[in-house]
């Protein structure tokens, strides 16, 4: 039960962060993706602010055998580049560029308005 509560809290915090940072604003996202037009670099700071603490968390997790709630941390999978990964990346990027939302911000937009 504690795992579900923690997952709900983490998901809510993630969604609220997307909302506050402007990642659910389609015009802001499309402005960030329009590098050769009227480029808006503010979302790069949002991504940088997410990457830095996650890099620290990965370093800590690499040294641990179990997570904070006692669940085992699975081994890192071997990186492989196959057609399904490439197709999924293309679909993700095309959807993000055309609509201005990727799955996380889309759910946050639906949830928080």
N, C-alpha and C positions, 0 to 999 in steps of 0.2 A: 504494500500500500504506500509506503514511504517513497518507493521509486516512482509511482504514478503521480504523487503530489509534487515531487521534485521535477519530474518531466513537465507537468502542467505549469509550474512556476517558471521553469527555464523557457518554455515555449511562449508564455505570456510576456516575459521580459524581452525575449527576442522580438516578438511582434511589436511591442511598445517601442523598442529601439528603432525598428524599421519605420514606424510611424513618425516618431520624433525627428529622425534624421532626414526625412523627406524621401525615403526610398519607395514610398507608396504613391508619390506624385509622378504620374506618367510623363508630364511635360519636363520635369526636372531630370528624370532618367533619360529621356530621349535627347535632351540638351547635353547630357554628359556623354552619350554615345555619338553625338554629332561632332566628331573631332575636327572635321574640315569646314564646318559651318560656324554657328554661334555656340561655341563649346563652353559648357559650364563645368568646371573642374571640382566643384564642392563635394560631389559624391566620392571622389578619390580619397578625401579625408575620412569619410565614413568607412570606406574599405580598409584604409590604413589603420584606423582605430579599431577595426575588428581583427585584422591580421596580426598585429603586434601582441595582444594578450593571448590569442590562440597559439601563436608560435611558442610562447612561454609555457602554455598548458600542455602542448605536445611534448616539449622537452621534459616536463615533470612526469607526464604519463608514460613516457618511454622508459623511465626508471622504475615504474611501479608494476606490480603483478595484478593488483585489484584496484578498482575505482574507490572513491570515497564511501560509497554505499555498500561496498563489499562484493560487487559483481566483478567477475574476471574481465580483464582488458584483453581483447583478442589480439593475436599477432597481426602486424601490418601485412596486408596482402602484397604480393609481388606486383609491381606496376606492369601492366600490359596494355598495349595500344592495339585495339581491334576495331572492326567495322561498327559494332554496336556502340562503342564509346564515341567514335567520331560522329556517327549519325545522331546520337543523343546530344552531343555538344552543339552540332549544327542546328538541331531543332530548338534547343534551349536558347541559343544566341539569336536565332531568327525570331522566335517568339518574343524575346526580350526587346529586340530592336523594333519590331513591328507594333507591339502592343504597349511597350514601355514598362512591363511588369514581368518579373520572373516568379516562380512558384511561391517563394517565401513572402515577398511583398504583396503578392496577389491575395494570399490568405490573410495577411495582416490588414489589407485594405478592406476585405470582406468583413473581417471581425471587428475592426475598430472604426470603420467608416471612412 
